[in-house]
Amino acid sequence: MRAWVYLASAGVVAAGAAGFMLMHKAPQAALQDQWSMLDKYCSDCHNNDDLTAELSFQGRRPDNVLSDPAVWEKALHKLTIGAMPPNDQPQPPQELRASFVQALEGTLDAAAEAKPYAATTHVHRLNRAEYANAVRDLFGIEANLAEGLPSDGGDFGFDNIAEVLRTSPLLLERYLSVGLRVADMAVGNTNAVVGSTSYHVPFDTTQDHHLEGLPLGTRGGLAVRHNFPADGEYVFSARLVRGVEEGYHGVEGHDRPHEFLVLVDDQVVHTAEVGTKEDHETSVAEGFNIAGFAVDAKMTSARIPVTAGPHEVAFTWREQTSREQNAWEPGLRATLEIHNPSGMPRIEDGRVEGPYNVTGISDTPSRQKIFTCRPSAATEDQACAEKIVTAMAERAYRRPVDKDDVAPAMAFYDKARANGGDFDAGIHDAVARTLVSPWFLFRTEADSPDAPAGSAHRINDYELASRLSFFLWSSVPDDELLALAAKGKLHEASTLEAQVRRMVADQRSNALVENFVGQWLQLRNLDSRARPDLLMFPDFDGNLRDAFRIETEMLFGHVLREGRPVQELLTADYTFANERLARHYGIPGVYGSRFRKVDVTDPNRRGLFGHGSIESITAASSRTSPIIRGKYIVSTFWNNPPPAPPGNVPALETSAPKGRPSTVREMLELHRADPTCAACHKNIDPVGFALENFDVDGSWRETTREGLKIDSAGVLADGSIVEGPVQLREALLRNPSLFPNTVTQNMLIYALGRGLEPADMPVVRGIVRNAAKRDYSLMSIVLGIVDSYPFQMRTNGAAAGATATVAQTKE
Amino acid sequence: MFITKKHLDRRTFLRGAAGTAIALPFLDAMVPAATAQTRTAAAEKLRFGAIYMPNGLYPGMWHPEKTGKGWEFNRTMKPLEAYRPYLTTISQLKAPEGKKDMGGIHMGASAAFLNGSGPQGHNGEFNLIQSKKSVDQYIADAIAGDTPLHSLEVGTEDMGTSAGACDGYPCVFFSTQAWRDDKSPLPISVNPQVTFERMFGEPGSARERLIRLQTKESMLDSVLQETARLEKKIGAADNAILDEYLASVRRVEEQLQKMQSRSEAIASASGGPVGIPEDFDQHMTVTYDLLHLAFQGDLTRVFSFMVGHEASGRSYAFIGVKEPHHSTSHHKNTPESLEAYAKIGAYHMVKLGEFIEKLKNTKEGDHTLLDTSLVYFGAGMSNGLLHDRHNVPALLVGTAGGRVEAGGRHIAAEKDLPTSNLLLALADKYGAGHRDLCARRLELSFLQPDLLGVFGLQENKSGPARNGTRRGQCTSVSAIQNQIAQPRRRYPVLWCEHDDVLLRCSIGPGLAPELSGMGDCGGRKDKQRSPNNVSHVSCRMSPWPRGKAASSNPRRNTTSRG
């Protein structure tokens, strides 16, 4: 067995807090030498009498450190980031602190080396994103399946945690429904009843310009990839955004028409003139309801023949010059307003309804994937069906299958045939049945018969293929991974590294970017939290919010795929922007809806701290919130979340100074004058102040709305003072391994689908130490995780009757 | 005053014969009005609903000033004025903390709403998804009858899963109030389309719907066998996650079987909402419409509805409230900020009023749906600024078939009486779960550990039962009497009596007289067969020494015998 990465480098601590070497002794002996630091600087509070934070160092000795690693891992972290001792207390000399940290780290790491830890997981349910991706990769179907599945809940900040991915009757009902629906789409359904699917344009999307993803020469609207169940006729329609009082936007009061377009695969299949003189006159003479019906009718196509399978459908407008478009005030936000200032009609949703007059099923991509054979005579049906179902099950269950494995799905094939269904109907039911199989819904890992209960063993190559694909793609392994697993080669170091690099380069790894970044940096909260007040921030719209998300995702994707150091997430002198975002940031020379890499010359704007995404999710709608920002920054980047607020906090009696406007800072200083609040808030708010120059919508400001100058001086947990985003960033990067360590911890949780134990922390440090040798590249962290003991090993479940124990032995 | 955007729900279609989409104003049209009548059975159908309001309601703008009848509506509840005869509002109740430690001050408020309990684990015990079976489920056990859906859990928003989003507990606690049993959360569904399909199946012809129902049922059957094989193959016997999966399979199977008895209602539903409405008001309307439909078609008799998750930051800009809901609840004690806070509550009263109106207008035999229902609208805190658990809102709508006297009463309970008493009283009204509620303790927050000991209610977990009692039974009635004789105890007593089979709980007289009347403690007074001859003890006890509340208990007279 090859050496695990962190074992190879244990004890070669190059990048500690102090950045110098002194490990001549065994770590535990070194710890003994430094032990008095605890008495001198820590035990004043953490003793048996005071029990501050329910922690006492009394009775703890270097030789019993390992009996309570959770406490020492926490102490290690607090010492490393300078959060302890509190900055108003005497501090140990830097050298002493560093040598203690190193000795403690060495002690913990050495113990982990002797007794590595892997978890026991038998089943790990696919979450809804993984389910949808698996369906996409198995059948080539891209549909919004996640919306039909209930929320997965989650933990440790992620929604792919095995232990909390539970089942409820509701979920099971949905698996049945969604499975049948997928089978309809995948096999096609000549008996499909007429159905209607509607696609929605978010309310606050500005539709005054061309939108990314739509054909050039169009304005606003939406484009979707729609799965058509059969060759037949379909009706396409769209509805306008409509206000309460004045009816359809852009209809009343306009004498110049707008040309509504429906495109299928870039071909115009329906056009209508909306906002004509007649529309106006109808709405004046008969009211907007009547006019509305007329407009609805115009925006509904005749029945249009379309073949089965996925097609690009767009509902949009032909782009005209601003003058022709009758834009009254194109600079203002045209969204969420009852009075639409731009005066242009906007689409609220587009719909596809059908099929009518079904003629058959064309050869769709998903049928090509499913029908690996075609019976030429009735006698071949059974053999061909078995071939199809077996191939499907292998990919869906992510392992080789035997007759017993395919028997349940085949039973449904047989039943459908017995009920008079044709070959396709049989396969349809087999597909649906496969998708509710526990083998599909759960990633399973088996106990090894060769290893005793409670001992660790290497997972097999198929299990490894699944761990890899769900980590990097949030989906099932592809044929290449399964083929390597079949040959037993996947776990070989060189193969594994090549596969990780291939998978990261593949666009399926966008799932890692979206799901990991979406949760670690909370970008998933953009939709609900980034809601600047309409009147105070009239320029903010859904397009900008989307751009915020895309910018951060693209930066992360770039740093990952281009082998850049992870710190570049904070320091990048470039970013990714389209015209909308560049305008917001004041970056000149960027035109159009496409995102591209652009230089960032303003140091305040560089890296994540300059991203609108992070600034806007940490603000209230009408003001900035140093509390929310401070909490976010210390939790997300320093991995040092403040304790939860106590219950029943008394109301603040203090009030703002009378007679003049006050800054948020002044208000919060009053808040911190209260000792109950100050205990925690002194470590939260001051960090947030460093980013006060970023307004609610992420724009840069020098003064508040009332004209008061922004004071961006903040204080960090270690007492150091920072002013503005640049110094905050520098402080975070002062200890070069700190930020990589934070990223690694989060990514390891995500990769393993479980919370980290104290026994995992040495693994994290090992990965970071190795990454240090590769310039801390984000890619090396990913590779380090895949290479790690907990990623490649699992512990056998305890034998019946015995209690579970942590892994005792190493292979 | 409110801009409720009451225009057609344009996500709702009925496909006509020609295949054209017709926009429908209300979902009612999807179930023929006749359905409910034709299905009226001899047995009375009772219904129960619980509606949860996040972030609290400011008590000074919610509770009426005067008690009894004829009080004036306060600011927030005002929109319900027209429904006064159907209301009972209770003040001075105290909601449970619903959490074990520092974290989860918000989460605990909603998580304990229906079981007085909240998470069983501590903050940071991420893997422990355990609470207590909730009162709506006890009620459903009693009244669900042959309805396909034992209960229906709906909401309007999911808790995100971003770092730190869930206060140190698994996120499921934020989106769950109903617990089928201690380990089976019934999380809400926020998608009206999903709820509609749960009730009526997927779109399609009547025949198609029924065929699909059968296909699904047989799939579940074969999944059961397959899962057993899987467990064996991977060596995962006694795996909690798989066990839960299997339990869900069985439950859904049963549900689908019952569903076929509603083929009439199912066949008549030919369309439904598509996706999650972006417009919140529409989302509220469609959700209430679905709940009404569920009662009307007798698809379920019990629902719980979270109009938002705790600490919800939803924007109510559409009614002119600028700050997000959660920030608004942390008001500044100024008239303007309190008005904004009250506005949100009042908006929800408008929506509740619309729902009441529908129940009131739907006939079922000689009754209306409102007559047979009782809807409990409440919150887990009062003043959101302090996350205050005191004097929380508790509003009852309807009479549960005349079991509760409504008539526009305002009951001021004994100060800080736990809301759990109300839950028990409600369960009692529906004849629900005495045995379980007592034997399994429900861990109601007012049952403080010291009291448990005195009551002998601690589960006798080890070895054979003492003194011939059964596990979890009350072991000593005299202990109860002694306890009651001690005036310093504030906790109202969960009265216990036992016979050889059954434990029985009732509401103690610590409850305000009006509420005590609701607890039907005399239900088994005729039973004299218990070994200790104490089956009627709950109604003969010496009065709770707390003055008027005890002495004026109307039930005491009717049920005591000397």
Interface residues (C-beta under 8 A of the other chain):
Chain A: H122 V123 R125 E147 G148 P150 S151 D152 G153 G154 D155 F156 G157 F158 D159 I161 A162 E163 V164 L165 R166 T167 S168 P169 L170 L171 L172 E173 R174 L176 S177 L180 R181 V193 V194 G195 S196 T197 S198 H200 P202 F203 V235 S237 R239 R242 V244 L336 E348 D349 R351 E353 Y356 D404 P408 A411 F412 K415 D429 A432 R433 V436 S437 P438 W439 F442 T444 E445 A446 D447 G518 Q519 W520 Q522 R524 N525 S528 R529 R531 D533 L534 A620 S621 S622 K631 S635 T636 P641 P643 A644 P645 P646 G647 N648 V649 P650 A651 N746 G755 N796 G797 A800
Chain B: I3 K5 H7 R10 R11 F13 R15 G19 A21 E97 M102 G103 G104 I105 N123 F126 N127 I129 E153 E157 D158 M159 G160 T161 S162 A163 G164 A165 C166 D167 G168 P170 C171 V172 S175 R180 S184 P185 L186 P187 S189 V190 N191 Q193 V194 E197 R198 E202 P203 G204 S205 E208 R212 T215 K216 S218 M219 L220 S222 V223 Q225 E226 T227 R229 L230 K233 I234 G235 A236 A237 D238 N239 I241 L242 E244 Y245 S248 V249 R251 V252 Q255 G271 V274 G275 I276 E278 D279 G313 R314 S315 A317 K322 E323 P324 S327 N333 L385 L386 H387 D388
